Amino acid sequence: MKLSKQFSRAFLPLLAGLAIAGQAAAAEKFKVGYLRVMDDAQAIAAYEGGFYKKHGLDVELVEFRSGTDLIKAIVGGQLDSGVLGFTNAVAWASKGADLKVVGGAQLGYHAIVTRDDAGIKKVEDLKGKTLASQAEGSTADTVLKGVVLKEAGLKADDLNIMGVSPQVAVQSLVGKRVDAAFLFEPQASIAKLIAPVSQIYEIGEVWPFPCMVVITSGDVLKSRRDAVWKSLDAQREAIELLEKKPEEASKLIAGYFIAEPTLKTLKQGELPREKVIVDAIKSQTFNAALKQKEVDRMQEVAAIMQQQGSLKTRDGQPFKVNSILDLSWQKERKL
């Protein structure tokens, strides 16, 4: 008994130290938020491909159902960074949130897919129809109303717009509850394979813009800048894989988008899910860096948000996108 007490006195401090060290190690996890859309493929591929580990990061990948929920987690300190629409960062920053856009992700792919029996051949034909899109105030909603419909001479009131998830939008097309849908990948590709629908428009072909970017908080950038940069290095490597070896990348990420090994299609029978995702990857334009033309387009989108009333500044002046940019990583990497 006496020996046991001596043992305890000798080793309790050591055990306590190990516990503290374990807690510190757990706290060093770098949490990356993502949405289950092809726009966020770089974060998924970096995780599944081991690129984060390669660059010395212990990453926890956290899924969110909406960009709004993801940005709330960054603002609240539950996440270190996330890949999401920059409109979320702009909207929150205008209210005082200390957020920073530190890198690029993907140039906006948003396709209008219509039921073949709906009689819709061009955007103008959407008048009086029902369209499934994203939540009001989202990046998709902003460009749909401020660019797509406007250029077609339509107003949001000219059609019935339903704000739903991409997955529900596809189900609504299949169930004939909507006439058309404004979709990301891979949902656009999936819809065209499983339902009698056709694509009539894709915004990236006529009005390319940086839809998804990498966002962090000012606090994380100050306290963990090295980790943020390592995460960007890993995601850049993942983008290179997506662009140069889509077949290899598809094997890493296909399960995130299609649960079953194959997808039952209307005309091609059972297709391996990897084949579906390869085609979706190839439709995307990924970008690790934000060039001046992308920054200028971001400023245009911010102006659209102000016109729509979803973005308000305290002094009523135009929101300056440069105020939330920290592009020091890409400058250091000479991108």
HUGIRA-V52046 format. One line per field, one symbol per residue. phi: phi as a letter, one per 20 degrees, with the letter a starting at -180 (. if undefined). psi: psi as a letter, one per 40 degrees, with the letter a starting at -180 (. if undefined). A space follows every 10 residues. Layout:
# HUGIRA-V52046
phi=???
psi=???
This chain:
# HUGIRA-V52046
phi=.fffffffff dggfffffff ffffffffgd edebdecfgd gfffffffem fffgendedd edecebffff fffffenece badaffffff ffffeofecc edaebbegdc dedcffeemd dbggffgned cecefgnfgf fffgfecfff femddgffbe ddecfgffff ffffeleceb bdceeeffff gfedcfcced abfffdbfbf fdceccegff ffecgfffff ffffffffff fgfecgffff ffdgffdcfe fcdfdfddme dgfffffgff fffecebfdd efffffffff fffffffene ccdfemegfe ggfdecdfff ffele
psi=dddddddddd eddddddddd dddddddeih hhiiigidde ddddddddee ddddefhghh hhiieidddd dddddeeeid iihihedddd dddeeehgih heiichhhhh ihhihdeefh diddeeheih hhaiiheidd dddddecddd defiideeih hhhiiddddd ddddefeidi ihiiiedddd dddeigiihe ihddddghig dhihiiiddd dddfdddddd dddddddddd ddddgddddd ddededdhdi dihhideeah hhdddddddd ddeihihdih iddddddddd dddddddeee hhideeihhh ddeehgfddd ddef.
